[in-house]
């Protein structure tokens, strides 16, 4: 064998695969992007498509108005510039722009290639329908965040063709994604997917690698991080925190994760963006996070653990169990399902419940989180609104109510779980019902929107149907008293109590783990007796060291254990008139202030055997 000749032909074959030479037109979409030719001043990414063979005189090419999981019209076509179409002789064909997201091309039966440029969404003006960062894209010299729906399109009637994506990259960059490349080397990657739905379900993060991975009982878990702030490795710290919750989810779902590969893609910003938002977006085998880098990897890892549990649970709903509206998603004239209570509410509830069942959080932590959701839902949203109506009209009439799916939606799922456990005498819970439905349907077999609730009722009890009619399809206030009583808990509202405070001062948590007094304008008599000053850094509270990691625990202990007239001792670091930082001891006698506890959940003193059975099953996740 002639080794030099063999290597030469291997290299030519690979370059051909990545579009370095003329590509043959067939029935595939063949997209190419080149990250090495990106110019920061122009801030646009060039896209080339060798089109599938078309036989019609005209064809309409589209990019999405909306994508799954966002529930908002973004019009990604507005970021497309210089759209052109060519035949095999490189002769321009006629292109007519139909709307923000659609182009008509003729004669389509001569179409060979389409080219256009795409602006990144991060740099769009805030007033122009700003795209939530985890759904958008960012092009910089040191990072390319690529949500494929932001730059790949489809022809009407051809969403289920094979898609190939050729990415040419700087040698130092690694492309993190749930997609497995069919070819790759130091300079390029080639991906293939069997439909538009699947290729746009897999975002990519290209940058210098900060990655960590592990094999979890047959599932490969990847964490990839880009930070604007630092080169310190975040991925191993985040993966260690995620491992605990993933093991819990695995057990919760029956002992096996429902994916062979899952990627957590994390983009850390140096500061809060212009729209003031951060968060995550789920996909079938990955989730994308846009968060502010506070400089504390452990605190960030815990935040990603909590958010990641929610995003990972989307593998079950809606990515495995979903309606026809989601299975055949229309990216430009979408029809919305009426079951956001399931897709987002149940997912949010399960992400918290699994941590309770596996003892990653305490029952008190769980109750406090649910009480906060009660408060948010009550104060910010229309409590009388039907959740099925909210879901069907979330893109327009009820767009401002969408975020309630994470508040009231999770509370609805909690009540439903307890109702099911009560009426089935502890034999079934909400997760068991979802598992049974997932077996019947699954990722490739959607249910009819109108069939879901009757099927849940058939699996459980007729009284569960009453719950759906009153609280999901209707707009009655959720039955917290009744539902919690089924598990032997008392629920009360507006309970008067007396407890200590730090004097009505405001605290700010810094990225360096310092807890700082930021405002004293509302300070009461106790606060004045203590002598707080703006800029004081808490060093000790009642003899215990203070930092951002433990301050909430210390404050809870302080409120629960401090008696009226008891000595309150605090040490702070304070800058004196000479600019020197010194430790100052503050001391005063505690003064209990009357306040109202908006929601209180306590165990019943004498629960019945039936209530204890439901409580035990719920608390253990049975």
Buried (B, 14 or more C-beta within 10 A) or exposed (E): EEEEEEEEEEEEEBBEBBBBEEBEBEEBBBBBBBBEEBEEEEBBBBBBBBBBEBEBEBBBBBBBBBBBBBBBBBBBBBBBEEBEBBBEEEEEBEBEEEEBBBBBBBBBEBBBBBBBBBBBBBEBEEEEEBBBBBBBBBBBEEBBBBBBBBBBBBBBEBBEBBBBBBBBBBEEBBBBBBBEBEBBBEBBBBBBBEBBBBBBBBBBBBBEBBBBBBEBEEBBBBBBBBBBBEEEBBBBBBBBBBBEBBBBBBBBBEEEBBBEBBBBBBBBBEEEBEEEEBBBBBBBBBBBBBBBBBBBBBBBBBBBBBBBBBBBBBBBBBBBBBBBBBBEBEBBEBBBBBBBBBBBBBBBBBBBBBBBBBEBBEEEBBBBBBBEBBEBBBEEBBEEBBBBBBBBBBBEEBBEBBBBBBBBBBBBBBBBBBBBBBBBEBEBBBBBBBBBBBEEBEBEEBBEBEEBBEBBBEBBBEEBBEBBEBBBBBBEEBBBEBBBBBBBBBBEEEEEEEBBBBBBBBBEBBBEBBBBBBEBEEBBEBBEBBBBBEEBBBBBBBEEEBBBBBBEEBBEBBBEEBEEEEEBBBBBBBEEEEEEEEEBEBEBEBBBBEEEEBBBBEEBEEBEEEBBBBBEBBEEBB
